[in-house]
Amino acid sequence: MKVAQKTIKFLTIAAITLFTAVSFASESDKKQDHDKDGGRVNTKAEVNDYIKHHVKDSHDFSLFSYTNDAGKRKHVGFPLPVILWTSEGLVAFMSSEFHHNDDGHVIVEKKGLKFAKVHSKIYELDKGASSISFDEDHHPTNAHKVLDFSITKSVFGILLIGLLMIFWFSRLAKQYQTRKIPTGFGRVLEPLVLYVRDEIARPNIGDKHYRKFTGYLLTVFFFIWLLNVLGLTPFGFNVTGQIAVTACLAIFTLVIYTFSGNKDYWMHMLWMPGVPVLIRPVLAIIELAGALLIKPFSLLVRLFANITAGHIVVMSLIAIMFTLKETMGVAGATFLSAVLSFLIILIEVLVAFLQAYIFTMLSALFIGMAVEDHSEAH
């Protein structure tokens, strides 16, 4: 009975997904596609543009594109809600109305306002303008940016992983109420939870305080790890490769260890004992810069740079089948691309875990430095 229910749920989700994807593909044929990112990718310049487009956030999912028998370019993917705060208030519509265009040629009219998308940014055209104009640097001259609260690809990924974590850990917690050993996917989660608690939280924060911060460390570890793994799927997620996301995670850690710091922590930072008085103000500036700037900056840049670099490398290796097909032939270039891409993806699976571990470990270390009782340590 449970198997049948799971099968029905899976088929229902698959049907909805297929219908959405097909609908998006048919919608994209209503207007001519001017966006280079949605066209063929053959030359080196087109490959570079496509890679840059891939690592950025997007207002929709684009799985693949093809040319039908009529010579029209079709795109298969998923539209996402576009939510804008404009000069006339809130405006919402689906991203499919832009028809994969990203250079401002497609104009969307809603509530008497006109919108265009340029380099993944949505602009509201000035009153009376029917098309968007650009200056020499390709900046819009007759349009202005709006406040964008859209459910982008990265936001969708964050919501998806957040809901999955709530579901998985809620079930794991319920299982502990009735049995000592969890079953199902809980068996995968339990050793990781124990590892974060016993190998990261307790050694770095101490037996006295580690329980208070273990929940945060578990959340950060699984959130980053699952998002990194999600980025290896064909859906094109690059959530932890967005510096806004890594900056928010770093700020959370900054706030926690700043407001959890005890008297000894601030004393050693602002008026370090055991050094000449004239040196103490200089050391205070250095310590404050380290705590408030350097530590969070190191957290956000390390995660952002490694994940983004991984995506660029994988996409570059996949592009070998296009850039080297003339010298190696189609079969040779495709084989080389497939082998190298497979090997680098195996490394990226390790990097996905490693970056989650490093971020969590450093967060625990910074928190431990803030809550350490120096009298006990001495």
C-alpha positions as CSV (number, residue, x, y, z in Angstrom):
1,M,0.0,0.0,0.0
2,K,2.8,2.4,0.9
3,V,4.6,1.5,-2.3
4,A,1.5,2.3,-4.3
5,Q,1.0,5.6,-2.6
6,K,4.6,6.6,-3.3
7,T,4.2,5.6,-6.9
8,I,1.1,7.7,-7.3
9,K,2.8,10.7,-5.8
10,F,5.8,10.3,-8.0
11,L,3.7,9.9,-11.2
12,T,1.6,13.0,-10.2
13,I,4.7,15.1,-9.6
14,A,6.3,13.8,-12.9
15,A,3.1,14.7,-14.8
16,I,2.9,18.2,-13.4
17,T,6.6,18.7,-14.1
18,L,6.3,17.4,-17.7
19,F,3.2,19.6,-18.3
20,T,5.0,22.7,-17.0
21,A,8.1,22.0,-19.1
22,V,6.1,21.4,-22.2
23,S,4.0,24.5,-21.6
24,F,7.1,26.6,-21.2
25,A,8.5,25.2,-24.4
26,S,5.4,26.1,-26.4
27,E,5.2,29.5,-24.8
28,S,8.8,30.3,-26.0
29,D,7.8,30.0,-29.6
30,K,5.3,32.9,-29.6
31,K,8.1,35.5,-30.3
32,Q,11.4,35.3,-32.0
33,D,14.3,34.6,-29.7
34,H,16.9,37.4,-29.7
35,D,18.7,36.1,-26.6
36,K,22.1,34.6,-27.4
37,D,22.0,32.5,-24.3
38,G,19.0,30.7,-25.7
39,G,20.5,30.0,-29.1
40,R,23.1,27.6,-30.4
41,V,26.4,27.4,-28.6
42,N,29.2,26.5,-31.0
43,T,32.0,29.1,-31.0
44,K,34.4,29.8,-28.2
45,A,32.8,33.3,-27.6
46,E,29.3,31.7,-27.4
47,V,30.7,29.1,-24.9
48,N,32.2,31.8,-22.7
49,D,28.9,33.7,-22.8
50,Y,27.0,30.6,-21.9
51,I,29.2,29.7,-19.0
52,K,28.9,33.3,-17.6
53,H,25.2,33.0,-18.0
54,H,25.1,29.6,-16.2
55,V,26.9,30.7,-13.0
56,K,24.5,33.7,-12.6
57,D,21.1,33.5,-11.0
58,S,18.1,33.3,-13.4
59,H,14.4,34.0,-13.4
60,D,13.6,30.6,-14.9
61,F,15.0,27.1,-15.5
62,S,16.3,26.3,-18.9
63,L,17.1,22.6,-19.3
64,F,17.9,22.4,-23.0
65,S,17.1,24.0,-26.3
66,Y,16.6,22.6,-29.8
67,T,15.5,23.6,-33.3
68,N,12.3,22.0,-34.6
69,D,11.5,21.0,-38.2
70,A,10.1,24.4,-38.9
71,G,13.4,26.0,-38.0
72,K,12.2,27.6,-34.8
73,R,14.2,27.6,-31.6
74,K,12.4,25.8,-28.7
75,H,13.3,25.8,-25.0
76,V,12.4,23.2,-22.5
77,G,12.4,24.4,-18.9
78,F,10.3,25.7,-16.0
79,P,9.0,29.3,-15.6
80,L,9.2,30.9,-12.1
81,P,7.1,33.8,-10.6
82,V,8.4,37.3,-11.3
83,I,7.4,39.6,-8.4
84,L,8.2,43.3,-8.8
85,W,7.7,46.5,-6.8
86,T,7.2,49.1,-9.4
87,S,6.2,52.8,-9.6
88,E,2.5,51.6,-9.6
89,G,2.9,49.1,-6.8
90,L,3.2,45.3,-6.9
91,V,3.2,43.5,-10.2
92,A,3.5,39.8,-10.7
93,F,3.7,37.5,-13.7
94,M,5.5,34.3,-14.9
95,S,9.0,34.5,-16.3
96,S,7.8,32.7,-19.5
97,E,6.5,36.0,-20.8
98,F,10.1,37.1,-21.4
99,H,10.5,34.1,-23.7
100,H,14.1,33.5,-22.6
101,N,15.1,36.9,-23.8
102,D,17.8,38.7,-21.8
103,D,18.8,41.6,-24.0
104,G,15.7,43.8,-23.7
105,H,14.1,43.0,-27.0
106,V,11.0,41.4,-25.5
107,I,8.7,43.9,-23.7
108,V,6.2,42.6,-21.1
109,E,3.1,44.9,-20.5
110,K,1.4,44.6,-17.1
111,K,-1.0,47.1,-15.4
112,G,-0.1,49.7,-18.0
113,L,3.6,49.3,-17.3
114,K,6.3,47.9,-19.6
115,F,9.2,45.7,-18.5
116,A,12.3,44.4,-20.1
117,K,15.0,42.0,-18.9
118,V,18.6,42.9,-19.6
119,H,21.5,40.8,-18.2
120,S,19.2,39.1,-15.7
121,K,18.0,42.5,-14.4
122,I,14.4,43.6,-14.9
123,Y,13.8,47.2,-15.9
124,E,10.6,49.3,-16.0
125,L,10.4,51.5,-19.1
126,D,9.8,55.2,-18.7
127,K,6.3,56.4,-19.6
128,G,5.8,56.8,-23.3
129,A,8.7,54.4,-24.2
130,S,7.8,51.4,-26.4
131,S,11.3,49.9,-26.5
132,I,14.4,50.1,-24.5
133,S,17.4,52.2,-25.5
134,F,21.0,51.8,-24.5
135,D,24.1,54.1,-24.2
136,E,27.6,53.2,-25.4
137,D,28.2,51.0,-22.4
138,H,24.9,49.1,-23.1
139,H,23.2,50.6,-20.1
140,P,19.4,51.4,-20.4
141,T,18.8,55.1,-20.9
142,N,15.0,55.2,-20.9
143,A,14.3,52.6,-18.1
144,H,15.1,52.1,-14.4
145,K,15.5,49.1,-12.2
146,V,12.7,47.9,-10.0
147,L,12.7,46.1,-6.6
148,D,12.9,42.5,-7.6
149,F,11.3,40.0,-5.1
150,S,11.1,37.2,-7.7
151,I,11.3,33.5,-7.0
152,T,14.5,33.0,-8.9
153,K,16.3,29.8,-9.5
154,S,18.5,30.3,-6.4
155,V,15.5,31.2,-4.2
156,F,13.7,28.1,-5.4
157,G,16.7,26.0,-4.5
158,I,16.9,27.6,-1.0
159,L,13.2,26.9,-0.4
160,L,13.5,23.4,-1.7
161,I,16.4,22.4,0.5
162,G,14.9,24.2,3.5
163,L,11.6,22.2,3.2
164,L,13.5,19.0,2.7
165,M,15.6,19.6,5.8
166,I,12.5,20.4,7.8
167,F,10.8,17.2,6.6
168,W,13.8,14.9,7.0
169,F,14.9,16.1,10.5
170,S,11.3,16.2,11.7
171,R,10.9,12.5,10.8
172,L,14.3,11.7,12.4
173,A,13.2,13.4,15.6
174,K,9.9,11.5,15.7
175,Q,11.7,8.2,15.2
176,Y,13.8,8.8,18.3
177,Q,10.6,9.0,20.3
178,T,9.7,5.4,19.5
179,R,13.0,3.7,18.8
180,K,16.7,4.0,19.5
181,I,17.9,3.3,16.0
182,P,16.4,5.3,13.1
183,T,15.2,3.6,9.9
184,G,15.2,4.7,6.3
185,F,16.9,7.9,5.4
186,G,17.4,8.6,9.1
187,R,20.3,6.1,9.0
188,V,22.1,8.4,6.6
189,L,21.4,11.5,8.7
190,E,22.3,10.1,12.1
191,P,26.1,9.5,11.6
192,L,26.4,13.0,10.0
193,V,24.6,14.6,12.9
194,L,26.8,12.8,15.4
195,Y,29.9,13.7,13.3
196,V,29.0,17.4,13.4
197,R,28.3,17.3,17.1
198,D,31.2,15.2,18.3
199,E,33.9,16.2,15.8
200,I,33.1,19.8,15.1
201,A,31.0,21.4,17.8
202,R,32.3,19.8,21.0
203,P,36.0,20.0,20.3
204,N,35.9,23.6,19.1
205,I,33.3,25.1,21.4
206,G,33.8,23.0,24.5
207,D,31.7,20.7,26.6
208,K,30.1,23.6,28.5
209,H,28.7,25.5,25.6
210,Y,28.6,23.2,22.5
211,R,24.9,22.2,22.9
212,K,23.8,25.8,22.6
213,F,25.3,26.2,19.1
214,T,25.0,22.6,17.7
215,G,21.7,23.3,16.1
216,Y,23.1,26.2,14.1
217,L,26.1,24.3,13.1
218,L,24.0,21.3,11.9
219,T,21.7,23.7,10.0
220,V,24.6,25.4,8.2
221,F,26.4,22.1,7.4
222,F,23.4,20.3,5.9
223,F,22.2,23.5,4.2
224,I,25.5,24.1,2.4
225,W,26.2,20.5,1.7
226,L,22.8,19.8,0.1
227,L,22.9,23.0,-1.9
228,N,26.3,22.1,-3.2
229,V,25.1,18.6,-4.2
230,L,22.0,20.2,-5.8
231,G,24.4,22.3,-7.9
232,L,25.8,19.2,-9.5
233,T,22.4,18.2,-11.0
234,P,21.5,19.1,-14.6
235,F,19.0,21.8,-13.4
236,G,21.8,24.4,-13.2
237,F,21.6,25.4,-9.6
238,N,24.4,27.6,-8.3
239,V,23.0,28.8,-5.0
240,T,26.2,28.7,-3.0
241,G,28.0,30.3,-6.0
242,Q,26.0,33.5,-5.4
243,I,28.0,35.8,-3.2
244,A,24.8,37.2,-1.7
245,V,24.0,33.8,-0.2
246,T,27.4,33.1,1.1
247,A,27.5,36.6,2.6
248,C,24.3,36.0,4.5
249,L,25.6,32.8,5.9
250,A,28.8,34.5,7.0
251,I,26.8,37.3,8.6
252,F,24.8,34.8,10.6
253,T,28.0,33.4,12.0
254,L,29.3,36.9,12.7
255,V,26.2,37.9,14.6
256,I,26.3,34.7,16.7
257,Y,29.9,34.9,17.8
258,T,29.7,38.7,18.3
259,F,26.7,38.6,20.6
260,S,27.8,35.4,22.3
261,G,31.2,36.7,23.2
262,N,31.9,36.8,26.9
263,K,33.8,39.3,29.0
264,D,37.2,37.6,28.5
265,Y,36.7,37.6,24.7
266,W,36.0,41.4,24.6
267,M,38.7,42.2,27.1
268,H,41.4,40.3,25.0
269,M,40.1,42.1,21.9
270,L,39.7,45.6,23.1
271,W,42.4,45.9,25.8
272,M,44.7,42.9,25.5
273,P,46.3,42.1,28.9
274,G,50.0,41.3,29.1
275,V,51.2,43.8,26.5
276,P,52.5,47.4,26.8
277,V,49.7,50.0,27.1
278,L,50.8,51.9,24.0
279,I,50.5,48.8,21.9
280,R,47.0,47.9,23.1
281,P,45.0,50.4,20.9
282,V,46.8,49.2,17.8
283,L,46.1,45.6,18.7
284,A,42.5,46.5,19.4
285,I,42.1,47.9,15.9
286,I,43.7,44.8,14.4
287,E,41.5,42.4,16.5
288,L,38.3,44.3,15.7
289,A,39.1,44.2,12.0
290,G,39.8,40.5,12.2
291,A,36.6,39.7,14.1
292,L,34.2,42.0,12.1
293,L,35.7,41.9,8.6
294,I,38.4,39.4,8.0
295,K,36.7,36.3,9.6
296,P,33.3,36.7,7.8
297,F,35.0,37.7,4.6
298,S,37.1,34.6,4.6
299,L,33.9,32.5,5.2
300,L,32.0,34.0,2.3
301,V,34.8,34.2,-0.2
302,R,36.1,30.6,0.3
303,L,32.7,29.1,-0.3
304,F,31.7,31.4,-3.1
305,A,35.0,31.1,-5.0
306,N,35.3,27.3,-4.7
307,I,31.8,26.5,-5.8
308,T,31.8,29.0,-8.7
309,A,35.2,27.8,-9.9
310,G,33.9,24.2,-9.8
311,H,30.9,25.1,-12.0
312,I,33.1,27.0,-14.5
313,V,35.5,24.1,-14.8
314,V,32.7,21.5,-15.3
315,M,31.0,23.7,-17.9
316,S,34.4,24.3,-19.7
317,L,35.0,20.6,-19.9
318,I,31.6,20.0,-21.3
319,A,32.2,22.7,-23.9
320,I,35.2,20.7,-25.3
321,M,32.7,18.8,-27.5
322,F,31.9,22.1,-29.2
323,T,35.3,23.9,-29.2
324,L,37.4,20.8,-30.3
325,K,35.0,19.1,-32.6
326,E,36.9,20.4,-35.7
327,T,40.3,19.2,-34.6
328,M,39.3,15.9,-32.9
329,G,36.0,15.2,-34.7
330,V,32.6,14.9,-33.1
331,A,33.1,11.5,-31.6
332,G,36.6,12.3,-30.2
333,A,35.6,15.6,-28.7
334,T,32.5,14.2,-27.2
335,F,34.4,11.2,-25.6
336,L,37.1,13.4,-24.2
337,S,34.5,15.9,-22.8
338,A,32.5,13.1,-21.2
339,V,35.5,11.4,-19.5
340,L,36.9,14.7,-18.2
341,S,33.5,16.0,-17.0
342,F,32.8,12.7,-15.2
343,L,36.1,12.8,-13.4
344,I,35.8,16.4,-12.4
345,I,32.2,15.8,-11.1
346,L,33.6,13.1,-8.9
347,I,36.0,15.6,-7.4
348,E,33.1,18.1,-7.1
349,V,31.1,15.6,-5.0
350,L,34.0,15.6,-2.5
351,V,34.3,19.5,-2.7
352,A,30.6,19.8,-2.0
353,F,31.1,18.0,1.3
354,L,34.5,19.6,2.0
355,Q,33.2,23.2,1.7
356,A,30.3,22.5,4.0
357,Y,32.7,21.0,6.5
358,I,35.2,23.9,6.3
359,F,32.5,26.5,6.7
360,T,31.0,24.7,9.7
361,M,34.4,24.0,11.3
362,L,35.5,27.7,11.0
363,S,32.1,28.8,12.4
364,A,32.5,26.5,15.3
365,L,36.1,27.7,15.8
366,F,35.1,31.4,15.8
367,I,32.2,30.7,18.2
368,G,34.5,28.7,20.5
369,M,36.9,31.6,20.6
370,A,34.1,33.9,21.7
371,V,32.7,31.8,24.5
372,E,35.9,30.3,25.8
373,D,36.3,30.8,29.6
374,H,39.9,32.0,29.8
375,S,40.1,31.4,33.6
376,E,39.3,27.7,33.1
377,A,41.7,27.5,30.0
378,H,44.6,28.8,32.1
